[in-house]
Amino acid sequence: MNLQLDRFEKQIDKTILKRGYDYFLKGCVTDVDDLGNGEYEATVEGTETYTVWLHLAGNKITKWECDCPYDLGAICKHVVAVLYYLQQNSEEESTDFISPKGKTQSKPGKESEAQQINRLLKRLTHEELKAFVQKACTQNKKLREQFITKYISTLYPISKEIIIQRIDKLSEAYTDKYDFIHYDEAAELSEKLYDMAEEAITDVQKGNTRSALYTAEAIIEKTIELLEYADDSYGEISGSINRAFDVLDTIAEKEDLDTETHEELFDWLLTCFEQKTMSGWDWHFNLIEKAIKIVKSDKEKKRIRKALEQIKLDENDWNWNYKNAQELMSQLIRKTEGENAAFRFMESRLSIPEFRKELIEKAMRKNQLEKAKELAEEGLAHDKQKMPGLEEDWNNYLLEISQITGDKKRSIDLARQFLIQSACHHHPRRYYYDLLKSLVPQEQWTEQIESLVAEISQGNKTNNRYEEIAELYIWEKQWESLFGLLQQYPDFDRIENAEKYLKKKHAKDLASMYRDNILSYMKHYMGREHYQTACAYIRRMIKLGEEPMAMELVETLKTTYHKRRALLEELARICRN
């Protein structure tokens, strides 16, 4: 696969993309060397330092390599960081690469630092390297803790207790005197925890399943605690927890997972849930979900049921924990007792919207339309007051059923209802417009549109519902009605969106609207960014063929705001063009 330098973001997994971008922003990309013939080598500093090599042919990245251990995809975060670096420098049309830290990089043919390091490692003796590492670890607490954490397993038999101790020591290195981990420190620490999780996935692939299990469990347990006294504004620490859960998934999916490891994993999942280790977080119910995926014995099934049955419904308030528990119970029953048993369970708990939806869809698949209709109408009656957000879901089912059964009147009523409401999640508004038009007799259509506009506009909220009314006029090609609506509620975006429909007949009027909006805008906003916005709309006036009006406006602004130097500079650019 080739990567396009100007749009590689669309070709790479979003998680890897984000982590690479964070590396780039932190200035982790250093010593970018142009080796000639389109070849580049860069050093990327993170938890460890890695070397990235890639080949650039025009705008295409044809080859790339990184000496990190990542092997879960075609591209790692270190390569992504270098791509962002090259992209930025390409956009800036720089001839010499300048690192984010401001260091000019070596020129073609010069030996890179990565090359120098490789040569040094080959030349230095064991004793020299040992002395260097010893001194560096003595002087740098973070490096010391990272070094011990990574290689502790070579000293002692691996256990969760040892890993927990090392994570505790590692986190202490990033904690201030008030026992708080600030954002920058949290991001750096989370990188190390994330890399520990990635190494654990590699361990699973190598057959070191027990070690990987201990690592994942330790990361989750300790990192949950870290969240209480750390600034995790960008979710870096949470990301390391998610990666540790990925480790558990990788373990659970092993076909040859031994019984002892299976039982240990299952027990850990249930114990964390029972002790509410992650209560209040999304991970709390993820524990049970993962346990259901690996459940084997009747004993394990009973333990899950008991844990879920502890979560009761609060009749005075909708309990989301209860809802989640019931949905997980249905998953458990479906896996251990079959589909029919799961459906019977759902039928006994129709207060759970997801259960009602699944039963409606089942009835529709079996052409049991009366049953599906009854379930949807019951849902509508039950949830209209308590959970009005579900009204659209039940009405969507009823619309689908009415179309199948040929209930024209109800189809019209429901299509109208969807057109009148401000948001539609099941279909675009155009779907309901087309459906309604196909059902209403042609001679009644004009009246129907007028009625829709009136209902949408009621309560003097036409300005808030402008877009919905404008849409109807555009679909109907009622350009004068659209123009009249725009005259009442003009703003920059609305004028711009209406241009393509109205400029042929109303170019001067649109330019006048722009002018009036610009004059009002300049009374309330200052700063170059706002001046550039105003000038952009002046240019639109010129494109509409109203250059004299635009130039008159420019002179008015120059006179009125003669002390605003930045504005005068932006206006001068219009005159030069």
C-alpha positions as CSV (number, residue, x, y, z in Angstrom):
1,M,0.0,0.0,0.0
2,N,1.2,3.5,-0.8
3,L,0.4,6.5,1.4
4,Q,-0.4,9.9,0.1
5,L,1.5,12.5,2.1
6,D,-1.2,15.1,1.8
7,R,-4.1,12.8,2.9
8,F,-2.6,9.8,4.7
9,E,-5.0,10.6,7.6
10,K,-7.8,8.9,5.6
11,Q,-5.7,5.7,5.1
12,I,-4.7,5.0,8.7
13,D,-6.5,3.6,11.8
14,K,-7.8,6.5,13.9
15,T,-6.3,5.3,17.2
16,I,-2.8,4.9,15.7
17,L,-3.3,8.3,13.9
18,K,-4.1,10.1,17.2
19,R,-1.2,8.6,19.0
20,G,1.2,9.5,16.2
21,Y,-0.2,13.0,16.0
22,D,0.3,13.4,19.8
23,Y,3.9,12.3,19.3
24,F,4.4,14.9,16.6
25,L,2.9,17.7,18.7
26,K,5.1,16.8,21.6
27,G,8.2,17.3,19.5
28,C,9.1,13.6,19.6
29,V,10.3,13.6,16.0
30,T,14.0,14.6,16.0
31,D,17.0,14.2,13.7
32,V,15.1,13.9,10.4
33,D,17.8,13.1,7.8
34,D,17.4,13.5,4.1
35,L,19.5,10.6,2.8
36,G,18.9,11.4,-0.8
37,N,16.9,9.7,-3.5
38,G,13.7,10.2,-1.6
39,E,14.9,8.3,1.5
40,Y,14.5,9.8,5.0
41,E,15.5,8.6,8.4
42,A,14.1,10.0,11.6
43,T,14.5,9.4,15.3
44,V,11.2,9.3,17.3
45,E,11.6,9.7,21.1
46,G,8.8,8.2,23.3
47,T,8.9,5.6,25.9
48,E,11.9,4.4,24.1
49,T,13.7,5.8,21.1
50,Y,13.0,4.3,17.7
51,T,14.3,4.8,14.2
52,V,11.9,5.3,11.3
53,W,13.0,4.9,7.7
54,L,10.8,5.7,4.7
55,H,10.9,6.4,1.0
56,L,9.1,9.4,-0.5
57,A,8.4,9.5,-4.3
58,G,6.8,12.8,-5.1
59,N,3.7,12.9,-2.9
60,K,3.7,9.1,-2.2
61,I,5.2,7.2,0.7
62,T,6.1,3.9,-1.0
63,K,8.0,2.1,1.7
64,W,8.5,2.6,5.5
65,E,10.1,0.7,8.4
66,C,10.3,1.2,12.1
67,D,12.5,-0.7,14.6
68,C,9.7,-0.7,17.3
69,P,8.1,-4.1,18.2
70,Y,4.6,-3.0,17.0
71,D,3.2,-5.8,14.8
72,L,-0.6,-5.4,15.0
73,G,-1.0,-3.4,11.9
74,A,0.7,-2.1,8.8
75,I,1.9,1.1,10.3
76,C,2.9,2.3,13.8
77,K,2.5,5.6,15.7
78,H,6.2,6.4,15.2
79,V,5.8,6.3,11.4
80,V,2.7,8.4,11.6
81,A,4.5,11.0,13.7
82,V,7.2,11.3,11.0
83,L,4.5,11.6,8.3
84,Y,3.0,14.5,10.1
85,Y,6.4,16.1,10.4
86,L,7.1,15.7,6.7
87,Q,3.6,16.9,5.8
88,Q,4.1,20.1,7.7
89,N,7.4,20.8,6.2
90,S,6.1,20.0,2.7
91,E,3.3,22.5,3.2
92,E,5.7,25.1,4.4
93,E,7.8,24.4,1.3
94,S,10.9,24.3,3.5
95,T,14.2,23.3,1.8
96,D,15.9,22.4,5.1
97,F,14.0,20.3,7.6
98,I,13.6,22.0,11.0
99,S,12.6,19.8,13.9
100,P,9.7,20.8,16.2
101,K,12.5,21.5,18.8
102,G,14.1,24.0,16.3
103,K,17.1,22.0,15.4
104,T,18.3,22.0,11.8
105,Q,18.6,18.5,10.5
106,S,21.5,16.9,8.7
107,K,21.9,17.2,5.0
108,P,22.0,14.4,2.4
109,G,24.9,12.1,2.8
110,K,25.7,12.9,6.5
111,E,25.6,10.1,9.0
112,S,22.5,10.3,11.1
113,E,22.4,10.0,14.9
114,A,20.6,6.7,14.6
115,Q,23.4,5.4,12.4
116,Q,26.0,6.7,14.9
117,I,24.2,5.0,17.8
118,N,24.1,1.7,15.9
119,R,27.9,1.9,15.3
120,L,28.5,2.8,18.9
121,L,26.5,-0.1,20.2
122,K,28.7,-2.4,18.0
123,R,31.9,-0.8,19.2
124,L,31.3,-0.3,23.0
125,T,32.1,-3.1,25.4
126,H,29.6,-4.7,27.7
127,E,31.3,-3.0,30.7
128,E,31.1,0.4,29.1
129,L,27.4,0.0,28.3
130,K,26.7,-1.3,31.8
131,A,28.4,1.7,33.3
132,F,26.5,4.1,31.1
133,V,23.1,2.6,31.9
134,Q,24.0,2.4,35.6
135,K,24.9,6.1,35.7
136,A,21.9,7.2,33.6
137,C,19.5,5.3,35.9
138,T,21.1,6.8,39.0
139,Q,20.7,10.3,37.6
140,N,17.2,10.0,36.1
141,K,14.4,8.6,38.3
142,K,11.9,8.2,35.4
143,L,14.5,6.3,33.4
144,R,15.4,4.1,36.4
145,E,11.8,3.1,37.1
146,Q,11.1,2.5,33.4
147,F,14.3,0.3,33.1
148,I,13.4,-1.8,36.2
149,T,9.7,-2.2,35.1
150,K,10.7,-3.4,31.7
151,Y,13.3,-6.0,32.8
152,I,12.2,-7.0,36.3
153,S,10.9,-10.3,35.0
154,T,14.5,-11.4,34.3
155,L,15.2,-11.3,38.1
156,Y,12.1,-12.8,39.5
157,P,9.3,-15.2,38.5
158,I,6.6,-13.1,36.9
159,S,3.7,-12.3,39.2
160,K,0.9,-9.8,39.3
161,E,2.2,-8.5,42.7
162,I,5.6,-7.6,41.2
163,I,4.0,-5.9,38.2
164,I,1.7,-3.9,40.6
165,Q,4.7,-2.8,42.7
166,R,6.6,-1.7,39.6
167,I,3.6,0.3,38.3
168,D,3.3,1.9,41.7
169,K,7.0,2.9,41.6
170,L,6.7,4.1,38.0
171,S,3.7,6.3,38.8
172,E,5.5,7.8,41.8
173,A,8.1,9.1,39.4
174,Y,5.4,11.2,37.8
175,T,3.6,12.4,40.9
176,D,4.2,15.8,42.4
177,K,4.6,16.6,46.1
178,Y,0.8,16.9,46.4
179,D,0.3,13.4,45.1
180,F,-1.1,14.7,41.8
181,I,-0.1,13.8,38.3
182,H,-0.4,16.8,35.9
183,Y,-1.4,16.5,32.3
184,D,2.1,16.4,30.7
185,E,3.2,13.8,33.3
186,A,0.0,11.8,32.9
187,A,0.5,11.7,29.1
188,E,4.1,10.5,29.5
189,L,3.2,7.9,32.1
190,S,0.2,6.6,30.1
191,E,2.6,6.1,27.1
192,K,4.7,3.7,29.2
193,L,1.6,1.9,30.5
194,Y,0.2,1.6,26.9
195,D,3.5,0.2,25.7
196,M,3.4,-2.3,28.6
197,A,0.0,-3.4,27.3
198,E,1.3,-3.7,23.7
199,E,4.2,-5.9,24.9
200,A,1.6,-8.1,26.7
201,I,-0.2,-8.6,23.5
202,T,3.1,-9.7,21.9
203,D,3.5,-12.1,24.9
204,V,0.2,-13.7,24.2
205,Q,1.3,-14.3,20.6
206,K,4.5,-15.8,21.8
207,G,2.7,-18.1,24.2
208,N,3.5,-16.2,27.4
209,T,-0.2,-16.0,28.3
210,R,0.0,-16.0,32.1
211,S,2.5,-13.1,32.0
212,A,0.3,-11.1,29.7
213,L,-2.7,-11.8,32.0
214,Y,-0.9,-10.5,35.0
215,T,0.3,-7.4,33.2
216,A,-3.2,-6.5,31.9
217,E,-4.9,-7.0,35.3
218,A,-2.2,-5.0,37.0
219,I,-2.4,-2.1,34.5
220,I,-6.2,-2.0,34.9
221,E,-6.3,-2.2,38.7
222,K,-3.6,0.4,39.2
223,T,-4.6,2.8,36.4
224,I,-8.1,3.0,37.7
225,E,-6.6,4.3,40.9
226,L,-4.5,6.8,39.0
227,L,-7.5,8.4,37.5
228,E,-8.5,9.6,40.9
229,Y,-5.5,11.9,41.2
230,A,-4.4,12.6,37.6
231,D,-5.3,15.1,34.9
232,D,-6.5,12.8,32.2
233,S,-8.1,15.6,30.1
234,Y,-7.3,14.0,26.8
235,G,-8.0,10.4,27.9
236,E,-4.4,9.2,27.6
237,I,-4.6,7.2,30.8
238,S,-8.0,5.8,29.9
239,G,-6.4,4.7,26.6
240,S,-3.9,2.5,28.4
241,I,-6.8,0.9,30.3
242,N,-8.6,0.2,27.0
243,R,-5.4,-1.3,25.6
244,A,-5.1,-3.6,28.7
245,F,-8.7,-4.8,28.0
246,D,-7.6,-5.5,24.5
247,V,-5.0,-7.8,26.0
248,L,-7.7,-9.7,27.9
249,D,-9.7,-10.0,24.7
250,T,-6.6,-11.5,22.9
251,I,-6.2,-14.0,25.8
252,A,-9.9,-14.9,25.8
253,E,-9.9,-15.5,22.0
254,K,-7.1,-18.1,22.2
255,E,-8.4,-21.4,21.1
256,D,-5.8,-23.3,23.1
257,L,-6.3,-21.3,26.3
258,D,-5.5,-23.6,29.3
259,T,-8.1,-24.2,32.0
260,E,-6.2,-22.6,34.7
261,T,-5.7,-19.3,32.9
262,H,-9.4,-19.4,31.8
263,E,-10.5,-19.8,35.4
264,E,-8.2,-17.1,36.6
265,L,-9.3,-14.6,34.0
266,F,-13.0,-15.4,34.7
267,D,-12.5,-15.1,38.4
268,W,-10.8,-11.7,38.0
269,L,-13.5,-10.3,35.8
270,L,-16.3,-11.3,38.2
271,T,-14.4,-10.3,41.3
272,C,-13.8,-6.8,39.9
273,F,-17.5,-6.5,39.1
274,E,-18.7,-7.8,42.4
275,Q,-16.3,-5.5,44.3
276,K,-17.3,-2.6,42.1
277,T,-13.7,-1.9,41.3
278,M,-14.7,0.1,38.3
279,S,-18.2,1.3,39.4
280,G,-19.1,4.5,37.7
281,W,-17.0,3.8,34.6
282,D,-18.1,2.1,31.4
283,W,-15.6,-0.6,32.1
284,H,-17.7,-1.9,35.0
285,F,-20.2,-3.6,32.7
286,N,-17.5,-4.5,30.2
287,L,-16.3,-6.9,32.8
288,I,-19.5,-8.9,32.7
289,E,-19.7,-8.7,29.0
290,K,-16.3,-10.2,28.6
291,A,-17.1,-12.9,31.2
292,I,-20.2,-13.9,29.2
293,K,-18.1,-14.3,26.1
294,I,-15.9,-16.9,27.9
295,V,-18.4,-18.6,30.2
296,K,-18.1,-22.4,30.0
297,S,-19.5,-24.1,33.1
298,D,-22.9,-24.0,34.9
299,K,-21.0,-22.7,37.9
300,E,-19.7,-19.7,36.0
301,K,-23.2,-19.1,34.5
302,K,-24.7,-19.1,38.0
303,R,-22.1,-16.7,39.3
304,I,-22.8,-14.2,36.5
305,R,-26.6,-14.5,37.1
306,K,-26.2,-13.8,40.8
307,A,-24.0,-10.8,40.1
308,L,-26.5,-9.3,37.7
309,E,-29.5,-10.1,39.9
310,Q,-28.1,-7.9,42.6
311,I,-28.9,-4.9,40.4
312,K,-32.5,-3.9,41.1
313,L,-34.9,-1.5,39.4
314,D,-35.6,1.7,41.2
315,E,-39.3,2.4,40.6
316,N,-38.9,6.1,41.3
317,D,-36.2,6.7,38.7
318,W,-35.0,5.0,35.5
319,N,-32.0,3.0,36.5
320,W,-29.5,2.6,33.7
321,N,-27.5,0.1,35.7
322,Y,-30.6,-2.1,35.8
323,K,-31.1,-1.7,32.1
324,N,-27.5,-2.7,31.4
325,A,-27.8,-5.7,33.7
326,Q,-30.9,-6.9,32.0
327,E,-29.4,-6.6,28.6
328,L,-26.3,-8.6,29.8
329,M,-28.6,-11.2,31.3
330,S,-30.3,-11.7,27.9
331,Q,-26.9,-12.1,26.3
332,L,-26.0,-14.8,29.0
333,I,-29.3,-16.6,28.4
334,R,-28.9,-16.5,24.6
335,K,-25.4,-18.0,24.9
336,T,-26.2,-20.7,27.4
337,E,-29.9,-21.5,26.8
338,G,-30.5,-20.5,23.2
339,E,-32.5,-17.9,21.2
340,N,-36.0,-18.9,22.3
341,A,-35.1,-18.7,26.0
342,A,-33.7,-15.2,25.4
343,F,-36.8,-14.0,23.6
344,R,-39.0,-15.4,26.5
345,F,-36.8,-13.4,28.9
346,M,-37.2,-10.3,26.8
347,E,-41.0,-10.7,26.7
348,S,-41.1,-10.6,30.5
349,R,-39.2,-7.3,30.6
350,L,-40.7,-5.1,27.9
351,S,-39.8,-2.0,30.0
352,I,-36.3,-2.4,28.4
353,P,-36.6,-0.5,25.1
354,E,-33.9,-2.7,23.4
355,F,-35.9,-5.8,24.2
356,R,-39.1,-4.3,22.8
357,K,-37.2,-3.3,19.6
358,E,-35.7,-6.8,19.2
359,L,-39.1,-8.4,19.6
360,I,-40.7,-6.0,17.1
361,E,-38.0,-6.8,14.5
362,K,-38.5,-10.5,15.1
363,A,-42.2,-10.2,14.6
364,M,-41.7,-8.2,11.4
365,R,-39.3,-10.8,10.0
366,K,-41.9,-13.4,10.6
367,N,-44.6,-11.2,9.0
368,Q,-46.5,-11.0,12.4
369,L,-47.4,-7.4,11.6
370,E,-50.2,-7.1,14.1
371,K,-48.0,-8.2,16.9
372,A,-45.3,-5.8,15.8
373,K,-47.8,-3.0,15.6
374,E,-49.1,-3.8,19.1
375,L,-45.6,-3.8,20.6
376,A,-44.7,-0.5,19.0
377,E,-48.0,1.2,20.1
378,E,-47.5,-0.1,23.6
379,G,-44.0,1.3,23.6
380,L,-45.3,4.7,22.4
381,A,-47.9,4.8,25.1
382,H,-45.4,3.7,27.8
383,D,-42.5,5.9,26.9
384,K,-44.1,9.1,25.6
385,Q,-44.0,10.8,29.0
386,K,-41.0,9.1,30.7
387,M,-38.7,8.9,27.7
388,P,-39.9,11.1,24.9
389,G,-36.7,10.4,23.0
390,L,-38.0,6.9,22.2
391,E,-41.1,8.3,20.5
392,E,-39.3,8.6,17.2
393,D,-38.1,4.9,17.4
394,W,-41.7,3.6,17.9
395,N,-43.1,5.8,15.2
396,N,-40.5,4.7,12.8
397,Y,-41.6,1.1,13.3
398,L,-45.3,2.1,12.9
399,L,-44.5,4.0,9.7
400,E,-42.7,0.9,8.3
401,I,-45.6,-1.3,9.3
402,S,-48.2,1.1,7.8
403,Q,-46.4,1.1,4.5
404,I,-46.3,-2.8,4.4
405,T,-50.0,-3.0,5.4
406,G,-51.1,-0.2,3.0
407,D,-52.4,2.0,5.8
408,K,-52.1,5.2,3.7
409,K,-53.7,7.6,6.2
410,R,-51.3,6.6,9.0
411,S,-48.3,6.7,6.6
412,I,-49.2,10.3,5.7
413,D,-49.7,11.3,9.3
414,L,-46.4,9.8,10.4
415,A,-44.4,11.1,7.4
416,R,-45.8,14.6,8.2
417,Q,-44.8,14.2,11.9
418,F,-41.2,13.3,10.9
419,L,-41.0,16.3,8.6
420,I,-42.3,18.7,11.3
421,Q,-39.9,17.5,14.0
422,S,-36.5,19.1,14.0
423,A,-34.3,16.0,13.9
424,C,-34.7,12.6,12.2
425,H,-32.3,9.8,13.1
426,H,-33.7,6.9,11.1
427,H,-33.8,8.6,7.7
428,P,-32.9,12.0,6.1
429,R,-35.7,14.5,6.1
430,R,-35.8,14.1,2.3
431,Y,-36.9,10.5,2.7
432,Y,-40.1,11.6,4.5
433,Y,-40.7,14.4,2.0
434,D,-40.5,12.0,-1.0
435,L,-42.7,9.5,0.8
436,L,-45.3,12.1,1.7
437,K,-45.3,13.4,-1.9
438,S,-45.9,9.9,-3.2
439,L,-48.9,9.4,-0.9
440,V,-50.7,12.8,-1.1
441,P,-52.9,13.4,-4.3
442,Q,-51.3,15.9,-6.6
443,E,-54.2,18.4,-6.3
444,Q,-53.7,18.5,-2.5
445,W,-50.0,18.9,-2.5
446,T,-49.7,22.7,-2.5
447,E,-52.1,22.8,0.5
448,Q,-50.0,20.1,2.1
449,I,-46.8,22.2,1.8
450,E,-48.4,25.3,3.1
451,S,-49.7,23.4,6.1
452,L,-46.3,21.9,6.8
453,V,-44.7,25.4,6.7
454,A,-47.3,26.8,9.0
455,E,-46.9,24.0,11.6
456,I,-43.1,24.2,11.5
457,S,-43.3,28.0,11.9
458,Q,-45.9,28.1,14.7
459,G,-45.0,29.7,18.0
460,N,-42.9,32.5,16.3
461,K,-39.9,30.2,16.1
462,T,-39.4,30.5,12.3
463,N,-35.8,31.8,12.8
464,N,-34.9,28.7,14.8
465,R,-36.5,26.5,12.2
466,Y,-35.3,28.5,9.2
467,E,-33.3,25.6,7.7
468,E,-36.2,23.1,7.8
469,I,-38.5,25.6,6.0
470,A,-35.8,26.6,3.5
471,E,-35.3,22.9,2.7
472,L,-39.0,22.5,1.8
473,Y,-38.9,25.6,-0.5
474,I,-35.7,24.3,-2.2
475,W,-37.2,20.8,-2.8
476,E,-40.3,22.5,-4.2
477,K,-38.2,25.0,-6.2
478,Q,-40.2,27.9,-4.7
479,W,-37.4,30.4,-5.1
480,E,-39.5,33.5,-4.3
481,S,-40.7,31.9,-1.1
482,L,-37.1,31.1,-0.2
483,F,-36.1,34.7,-1.0
484,G,-38.8,36.0,1.2
485,L,-37.8,33.8,4.1
486,L,-34.2,34.8,3.7
487,Q,-35.1,38.5,3.8
488,Q,-36.7,37.9,7.2
489,Y,-33.8,36.0,8.7
490,P,-30.6,36.8,6.9
491,D,-27.2,35.8,8.2
492,F,-23.9,35.0,6.5
493,D,-24.3,31.2,6.3
494,R,-27.9,31.4,5.1
495,I,-27.1,34.0,2.4
496,E,-24.2,31.9,1.2
497,N,-26.2,28.7,1.1
498,A,-29.0,30.4,-0.9
499,E,-26.7,32.0,-3.5
500,K,-26.8,29.1,-5.9
501,Y,-30.6,29.2,-6.0
502,L,-31.2,32.9,-6.0
503,K,-28.2,34.7,-7.6
504,K,-29.6,34.5,-11.1
505,K,-32.5,36.7,-10.2
506,H,-31.5,38.3,-6.9
507,A,-27.8,39.0,-7.1
508,K,-28.1,42.6,-6.1
509,D,-30.4,41.8,-3.2
510,L,-28.0,39.1,-1.9
511,A,-25.1,41.5,-2.1
512,S,-27.1,44.1,-0.1
513,M,-27.8,41.5,2.5
514,Y,-24.1,40.7,2.8
515,R,-23.4,44.5,3.1
516,D,-25.9,45.0,5.9
517,N,-24.6,41.9,7.7
518,I,-21.0,43.1,7.4
519,L,-21.8,46.5,8.7
520,S,-23.5,45.0,11.7
521,Y,-20.7,42.4,12.2
522,M,-18.0,45.0,12.3
523,K,-19.8,46.9,15.1
524,H,-19.5,43.9,17.4
525,Y,-16.3,42.1,16.5
526,M,-12.6,43.1,16.4
527,G,-9.4,41.2,15.5
528,R,-7.8,40.1,12.3
529,E,-9.7,36.8,12.2
530,H,-13.0,38.7,12.1
531,Y,-11.7,41.2,9.6
532,Q,-10.8,38.3,7.3
533,T,-14.3,36.9,7.7
534,A,-15.8,40.3,6.7
535,C,-13.5,40.6,3.7
536,A,-14.3,37.1,2.5
537,Y,-18.0,38.1,2.3
538,I,-17.0,41.3,0.5
539,R,-15.3,39.1,-2.1
540,R,-18.6,37.2,-2.4
541,M,-20.3,40.5,-3.2
542,I,-17.8,41.0,-6.0
543,K,-18.4,37.5,-7.4
544,L,-22.1,38.3,-7.4
545,G,-21.3,41.1,-9.9
546,E,-21.7,43.9,-7.4
547,E,-18.2,45.3,-7.3
548,P,-19.3,48.9,-7.1
549,M,-21.4,48.2,-4.0
550,A,-18.5,46.2,-2.6
551,M,-16.0,49.0,-3.1
552,E,-18.3,51.5,-1.7
553,L,-18.6,49.3,1.4
554,V,-14.7,49.1,1.6
555,E,-14.5,52.9,1.6
556,T,-17.1,53.1,4.3
557,L,-15.3,50.6,6.5
558,K,-11.9,52.5,5.9
559,T,-13.5,55.7,7.0
560,T,-15.5,54.3,10.0
561,Y,-12.7,52.2,11.4
562,H,-9.6,54.2,10.3
563,K,-7.8,53.3,13.5
564,R,-8.0,49.5,13.0
565,R,-4.7,48.9,11.2
566,A,-5.3,45.1,10.8
567,L,-8.7,45.8,9.1
568,L,-7.1,48.4,6.8
569,E,-4.5,45.8,5.8
570,E,-7.2,43.2,5.0
571,L,-9.3,45.7,3.0
572,A,-6.2,46.8,1.0
573,R,-5.7,43.2,-0.2
574,I,-9.2,43.3,-1.7
575,C,-8.3,46.5,-3.6
576,R,-5.0,44.9,-4.8
577,N,-6.9,41.9,-6.2
